[in-house]
Amino acid sequence: MSEDHLPEDGEDAIVIENYVADCPIDAELAGQLVGLADLPWRDPDVTSRAMRALGWTADGAPTDETRFVTAAGHAVYGDYCLYMPFVHYYTVGGELWPDDFWGSQPGWSSQPDAGRQDFEACVDAAIDRFAERLGPPEWDVRTEGRNISIGSFSWRYAAWRRSGNILVVGPTLDGYSYSQDEEAVVYISEFAQNRPFPAAAEFLSLMRAA
């Protein structure tokens, strides 16, 4: 949905439009991520070797903080976790975000005039992809709505336990936009086997690139 800034005399209209950009998770990548979820994430050397063995490199990194880039084009962050965005929900237009940055990245495609239903469909598709390999999520919860700077939202999180780790698929705030926009990520980190799964609202603080 676009919003037009009404121009003053002699001023061009500024169009601000919602976009969804995604880089889907295919069956091959899902299998690679499930394998990585069984590694000791306290040891960055072990996980780095494993990701390099998959052919992931830092070539074409979209940000300075990127640790690896998958063969499909996903940026991977974190030393003691895996934090991999696969869909972004954001606005384009105006001075702060004049260009479609995410949609221009290799392997990514973007949809202008997109809405929350398009963003959520990408999240659901990723959860289904992992469920094909792991079975239904062991924990599947949704926030009931919360007010932050980007407005009211309801986010879905799916999680599986893996060898003393947790594998999560779900949305969070996009740090690249100073938390003004949203993204959904695959997140892997250590998670004690007897630790309860977080409540839906607590996933936001759990899923941090570290």
Helices and strands as residue ranges (DSSP letters): E 2-5, E 14-22, H 27-36, H 44-53, E 68-69, E 75-76, E 81-92, G 102-104, E 109-112, H 116-134, E 139-142, E 146-148, E 151-153, E 156-162, E 165-174, G 175-177, E 181-190, G 200-202, H 203-206
